[in-house]
Amino acid sequence: MYLIWGYYDSERFKTLDEKCILFVTRIKSNIKYEIIDIEGKSKVIRLVSNGYTLRLVSIKKAGDDYEHLTNIHDLPDEYIDEIYGRRRSIEEFFRTMKKISS
C-alpha cells in the first residue's frame, strides 16, 4: 500500500484506487460532484467528470475551511486532514530552503 497526497488528477483516481494506492488531495473549487451519502461529517461524492466515487472530508480549523478528497474511508476526518497537513509542512520546508540558498 502506498500513500500519495497533494496529487490531483480526476482521471487517475480510479487507477490509483485499483492499484490499492491511497491518496489524499485538496478538492479544486471548480470540480462538479453529486452527494451520494453522508458518513458523519464526511460526504461520499460522485465526480460528474468520470463518475468516480470518493470521500469528501470537510474540516474547519481556526476559522478556515479545508476540503480534501480521498479514497480512505476508514479513518477519522482529523486523520485525513493530518495526512494532508504533512504535505503543507514539506512545502514550507522546501520554501525555506529555497530562500536560504538564494
Protein Blocks (a to p, Z undefined) as FASTA:
>chain_A
ZZdehiacfklmmmmmmnopacdddddfkbccddfbdehjbccdddfklopacdddddde
ehiacddddfbfkbcfklmmmmmmmmmmmmmmmmmmmmmmZZ
